[in-house]
C-alpha cells in the first residue's frame, strides 16, 4: 500500500512536470542564445519521430503591478508551444491567447495572486528586463527595457512552476531582450506517438553536433528525479526494517512451538528420526507460516489499493490537484515485497530453529 501510494503521488507529480516540460529540449552548449538561422532548423522539424518544434526565449524578469512586484522566469513561446506542452489545457482562469488586442501574459497561480491580480483585471502589468551589454544605469529607463501586457489568465501545475513562471508571446520577449528574429534560448520538441525518446534524442544530437545539448525530461529536472529515486530506496529500507521487526513474532512463535513439541520430538527420535529431519520439519513450518502471511498481506494490500483506485475512499481535501490519494500498483512492487519478506522471514526461521536446538 505504501509503495502504491508513493507510485501514485510520483506519477501525478511527474505528469504535472511533463505537462509543462517538453519531451526534448535543445540548448546551446556554450552561451545563452542561438539563432535558428545558424542551424539545420528545417531538417530538425522534418526529422522522423519529431511532431513539432517550438522556439523559446526565456529570461528572468521583474514584474510590477501597482504596489506589488515579483521576480519571475519569463518564458516567451511561439504558436507551436501548445503542441509541445499541455499548458493550454491547464489554465485555471482565462484562455490560451497571448496576442489578443496586444501582448498578454499567462501567470503561474501563485505569481498571479501575489501580484494582486484577478480574473477581472484589465490594467496592464509592467515587465522589466535588464538591458543587454550596458552598464547599470542610474534610472529605470537606462537600466531596464520595459513592456506592458494584460493578464490573460493563470495556471495551476506544480508549486515550483506556479511560483516561478510567466508565459508570454515570444515576439514580446524578444523585443524586451533586444533579440533578433529567430534568436532564442532553447527549442522544445514534441515526439510523434510511438517514437522512442532515446532514439530521437540521439538523432537530434547527431544532426546538431557538439554546439548544442539535447535534454530529455529526466535531464530537465535532474534534482527531482534523483530525489524521487532516493526516496523510493529509502522506503524499501524502511519497509525492510518493519519486516525485520515483525519477524520477531515469527521467531517467538517458532521458539515456543519447538519448546511445546519437546515430547513429540523425543518420541520421533526414539522411532529413529534424525535431529536434522526434525529441524527441517520446523523450518518448513516456519516458511509455510511466512508464505501464508505474505500472500494474505499482498491480497489485502491489493484489495485496499483497488478500492482506493475505484472509489477514492481516502480523500486529500479540496485544495489539492486530486481529491483522493492517488494509487498506482506495479507488479514489480508486489514481487519485491514478496521476495523481501520471504528472504528476511526464511533467514529468521533458520536462525530461530537453530537457536531452539530442536
Steps between C-alpha positions, in 0.01 A plus 500: 500500500781740591686435174183528291404834656857624450482387135171685460635823646817468293305436179273796574797731562683377191186552295477860622864563409450327164207727419739796514834347402529386137617151412833630368675836537786635288731756661833652393806325641666839551338833557137577561340561162521378144329572171294250307667640187833353617373142527317246278165609642286378211664159503441482874128574458471229233690226682344160546330480837476879546141629513563869571777744592437816700738793544544630856662818631526496879642757741461610860277804524371746757123549482319780680131567543396798710685449832575129443801346332649160419815353352400236245627288215340654192459235231428625151345236274387480139179367347622139512532496879159339568615208284808434715341558842160468665491854635193598297299225676611595853375856527301568816373838381510667160578343165814423303539813290824695522432767237137605531486880471870525589734296714349278769661302778412165656607483863583220736218506755711613796667778301156606380352537847817641659487785251141571604354407161156355441293370211344847461830692486515715187804706600832413335792374707852629445773257399861615554807321363858634538644638180762287327859609473469822696619610841249543779316824436404763750132500399244234413511604134878459486511166683192315376300433189137527605188363336135487595259212461154404621444198724354224286446236768678271742586132527533245778765237422750442778623726778850545358344609170209700642731717713750567224373511141321753284433414136487760222516523124857458377488823297424696817797343681735545204417868490574538871824303465613677182510162327505467122226301322576129533718552808399283795636331811366149432287284275223277633431178308189284507521142377260308282293226666708184531833675445772404747645802679849349531524428128369841391730665752802327345387596149456866600838504670664354189325757277589806710852400604700609803377861496174391665391276786180294487318431829219257568251546783721326755788735418277809507403428864807308629463593866135395514560159342808430712310589817206286385723196448681558830170525685383177340815323617444645847145360503631152416752524784233614746268219392785251538552623856126464571502145362809418705330618817179315417690173452577507872143376543579212269821421689316503831223277364745246363702497822186433705394236250832317533477514879139380492587204278788370715315179583398445139853553374632261767253238378607555140865459596414174679338378179823573314440845352821696468536844671569657161163375371321636808662843447404485133135446598503809722669703227239395245223596740660840560534564126138394450387747767699777329362404155139506618563832673658674200234361262220622726675837539543547126136410434383739771727775365371442146140520624560828687682658204235382254221651712695826527552510124135436423324697773759744644412408859785697665465867402769768476279807542377776273829690453686228312528413132315172564226437753620156620841347562631373165591131487703324232561126542803348328581133470864558588397635840298186576794285390757700698278497810453123472873437455594742779261346752588141407875558517485667841243252633689195376824624652317566829341151494834325450656708777211435739505124441875490544484695828216281629719192460214276390 
